[in-house]
């Protein structure tokens, strides 16, 4: 089964640690997906971003181990690997977004034709991908 949504890294973190930080619409679509037993996509690059954020304790208060374990064991999540097709799309997006994690996540959503669940205003304003705010 193919996911319908791709989660931006901060959405993964919020979903697994602080549901109250999700918007009403984000929470609704994610709860609907779980209720309907739909998979939710997570870019493989988000695993690295979570590890790096947790290591520096920059913006997350939960441990990377707990988050990564949840992603690894919860059947609702489908980790979407990086591919040459996604890499080509990142190159095509060059200059559109400054954060390379964002570039890979947006490229992944575009290649797999997934709606991106995000609160990142730069991504939303870019109009590069369909988003759930």
Secondary structure in CASP SS format (residue, H / E / C, confidence):
PFRMAT SS
TARGET T0000
AUTHOR 0000-0000-0000
METHOD secondary structure of the structure
MODEL  1
X C 1.00
X C 1.00
X C 1.00
X C 1.00
X E 1.00
X E 1.00
X E 1.00
X C 1.00
X H 1.00
X H 1.00
X H 1.00
X H 1.00
X H 1.00
X H 1.00
X H 1.00
X H 1.00
X H 1.00
X C 1.00
X H 1.00
X H 1.00
X H 1.00
X C 1.00
X C 1.00
X H 1.00
X H 1.00
X H 1.00
X H 1.00
X H 1.00
X H 1.00
X H 1.00
X H 1.00
X H 1.00
X H 1.00
X H 1.00
X H 1.00
X C 1.00
X C 1.00
X C 1.00
X C 1.00
X E 1.00
X E 1.00
X E 1.00
X E 1.00
X H 1.00
X H 1.00
X H 1.00
X H 1.00
X H 1.00
X H 1.00
X H 1.00
X H 1.00
X H 1.00
X H 1.00
X H 1.00
X H 1.00
X H 1.00
X C 1.00
X C 1.00
X C 1.00
X C 1.00
X C 1.00
X C 1.00
X C 1.00
X H 1.00
X H 1.00
X H 1.00
X H 1.00
X H 1.00
X H 1.00
X H 1.00
X H 1.00
X H 1.00
X H 1.00
X C 1.00
X C 1.00
X C 1.00
X E 1.00
X E 1.00
X E 1.00
X E 1.00
X C 1.00
X C 1.00
X C 1.00
X H 1.00
X H 1.00
X H 1.00
X H 1.00
X H 1.00
X H 1.00
X H 1.00
X H 1.00
X H 1.00
X H 1.00
X E 1.00
X C 1.00
X C 1.00
X E 1.00
X C 1.00
X C 1.00
X H 1.00
X H 1.00
X H 1.00
X H 1.00
X H 1.00
X H 1.00
X H 1.00
X H 1.00
X H 1.00
X H 1.00
X H 1.00
X H 1.00
X H 1.00
X C 1.00
X C 1.00
X E 1.00
X E 1.00
X E 1.00
X C 1.00
X C 1.00
X C 1.00
X H 1.00
X H 1.00
X H 1.00
X H 1.00
X H 1.00
X H 1.00
X C 1.00
X C 1.00
X C 1.00
X C 1.00
X E 1.00
X E 1.00
X C 1.00
END
